[in-house]
Amino acid sequence: MSTDELLKPKYYGEKLSVAVDVLIFTVADNHVEVLLEKRDDEPFRGYYALPGAIMDVDESLEETVTRCLREEIGVTDIYTEQLYTWGELRRDPRRRVLSVSYIALVNKTRCHPVPGERVSEVRWQEVSTANVNELRGKLAYDHGDMVAYALERLKGKVEYTSIAFHMMGEEFTLSALQHVYEILLGKNLYKANFRKKIAEFVEETGGMVVGDPHRPSKLYRWNGK
């Protein structure tokens, strides 16, 4: 769109709103899941969307994210990272809205999602490289594009950072940790290579998992590196 078109009364002087949309990811049942909410208001009534909020004039972006997490899943002390800023014209049919998206990672047992205002339902949606394109046409706004972009960013960061630990519980076995890595990366990993790679990030707790058909397994925790 040209500058002249933007200066037409339809756009010139129009109020700009800033929103945050939060992609809350977890790992469960052998797949990656993202939290979605079913809208009970226009626009896109009946469509699923990402949790989000309009930033108040006395809030920072991070404070808006914290408010969103508190209202949606009841926990705020989890990993978050700014993902991307979405600013296409008319991405929201009501008014000009700029959205700053964030990734949030959580262990599923820690959160208990509840429907907020103008939301009739919340659910965890399985997402993968295979089905992410289908979501593009089924989610409100441009949230399908956000999910696809976030999934690729998440896979890339798992390769060279320790962010996967934010999806683990307080204690875990190395086999369970490897399984989460494999789900996030979408491929099988060699046990010896994996344990060598993550050795600097874990420490033994002194606990053991017993009572299964296999030999007892040591319990570990993330050392915060």
N, C-alpha and C positions, 0 to 999 in steps of 0.2 A: 504494500500500500504506500502511495506517495505521501510526501509531507503535506501537500495541499489537501489531500483527502483526510489526513489526520486532523487538520485544522478546521474542518467542517464542524458545525454546531454539534453533530452527533458525538464527536470525540473531544473537541476542544473544551477544556475546563471540566471535563468529566472527572469525578472523584476516583482516585486510585486506592484500592484496598490491597493490603498485603496479608496473605494467608500462609499457614504452614500445613503441609500434608505429611503425615508420618507413616512410613512403611515399617510396621512392627513385624519382624521376622522371628520365627522359632523353628525348631526341628522336632518332628514327632511322626511316629508311624512310618518311618523310612522315607520321609520326604520333607521338603521345606514348605513352610506354611506362612502366609501373610494374613494379618487381621483385616477383615472387611466389615463394613456396616451397611445395612439396607436403609436407604433414604425413605423417610416418610413425609417428605416435603418437596415441593418444586424448587428448582428444576431437577429433572432426573428422578422423580418419585418412583419408587419401586426398583431402582437400580442400586447395585452395590458400589460403594466408594471407599476410599481410604479414610481413616480417621483424620480429622483436620480441624482447624480453628482460624478465625480471623484475628490478626494481631491487634491488641488494644493499643491505644496511643501511648499508654504509660508502660508498655511491655517491651522487652527485647525479644528477638526471635527465640532465643533459648528459653526464656520464661514462657513463651507461648507453647513451645514444645513440651515443657514440663507440665503445664496446665492440661494439655491434651492427653498426655500419658496418665496423669492422675485421674482424669475423668473417664478415660477409656478402659484402662487395665488395672488401676489402683496402685501402681508402683511407679516411682520416678527415678530411683537410683539404678538405672540401667544404661548400657552403652548407647549413645546416639552420635550420629555423624551427619553433617550437612551433605546432601547429595547433589542437588542441582536446582537451578532457578528456572521456572517455567513462566514465560511471559507472552505467549501467543495472544493476538487480539481475539476477543470474544471467546476465550477458552471457558469463560463463565458467561452464559447468555444474559445475566441480570445486569452486570456492570463490569468494568475493567478490574480484573483481579490478577495480581502477581503472586505466584505461589513458590515458596521455598520448601523443597522437599527434604526430608530427613530419613535416614535409616535408623531403626532402633532394634537391638538384639536382646532377646530375653529367653530364659528357660521357661518352658510352658507351665511348669508347676507353680511358678511364682505369681502368675497373673490370673485374674478372674474378670474377663471382659463383661461389661454390662451395657445395654443400649442407653445412649444419652438422649438429649433433646433432639426431636425431629428424626429419630432413628427407631425403626421397628424391630431390628434384629442385628445381632453381631455374630460373625462366624469366622473360623479359621479356614482359609482357602489354600489348597495345595497348589504350588506353583513350581514349574520346571521349564526347561528350555523347550520341551515338547508342547506344553499347553499355554505358554505365556502369550502367544500370538492370538489365541482365541479370546483372551481376556480384553484385548484392545477394544473390541467392539461391544463388550458386555459391561464394562465399568463406566461410571459417570465421569464427565469431564474428560481430561486426558490421563486419567489414573492408570489405564492400561499401559500407556507409554512409560509412566513412572515405574510401574512394577517391572516391566521388561528391562529398563535401564538399571534399576536397583539390583536386580538379580545378577546381571552381568558384572556390576561393580562388586557385589558381594563375593562372587566366585573369584574375581581377580584378587581381592584383598586377602582371601583365605590362603592363597598361595604363598604370600610373603609377610603376613602379619599374624598376630595371635588372637584375632577377633572372634574366632570360633569358640574360644573359651567362655565368652559371654553367654553362650547358649547352654553351657553345662551347669550341673548342679554344684553344690559346695564340694562334693567328693565324687569321684568317678574312677572307673577302671580305664586302662589304656585302650582296651578293646572297644569300650563304649565311645571314647574320644575319637578313635580312628573311624568308627562307624559314622559319627557326625561329620567328620571331614569328608568322607566318601560321599555322603548325601549332598553336602554343599558343593562339592566339586563335580559330582556326577560321574565318578569313576572309581574303580578299585585301586587300593594302594598296597604296596608291599609292606608287610608288617615290620621287617627289620629296618627298612629305609624310613618308614614313618616314625618309628620310635627314636631313631637317631636324630631325626629332624626336630622333634618336639621335646627332646630330653632337657634342654635348657629352660623350658617353660613350666616344668612340673616338678613337684616334690612329693615324696611319700607322706601319707598321713599316719601310718602305723596301723591302719585298719585293714580288714580283709573282707571280701565277699565270699561267703560260704553257703553251702546248702544246694548248690547246683550240681549237675552231673560231672562237671569239669573240676579240675583242681582249684583250690581257693585262689582268688585274684587279689592283688594288692590294690588298695585305694590310694588315689592321688588327688592333689589339689593344684590349681593354677598358682604360680608364685608371683603373678602380677607383672612379669616382664613382657 
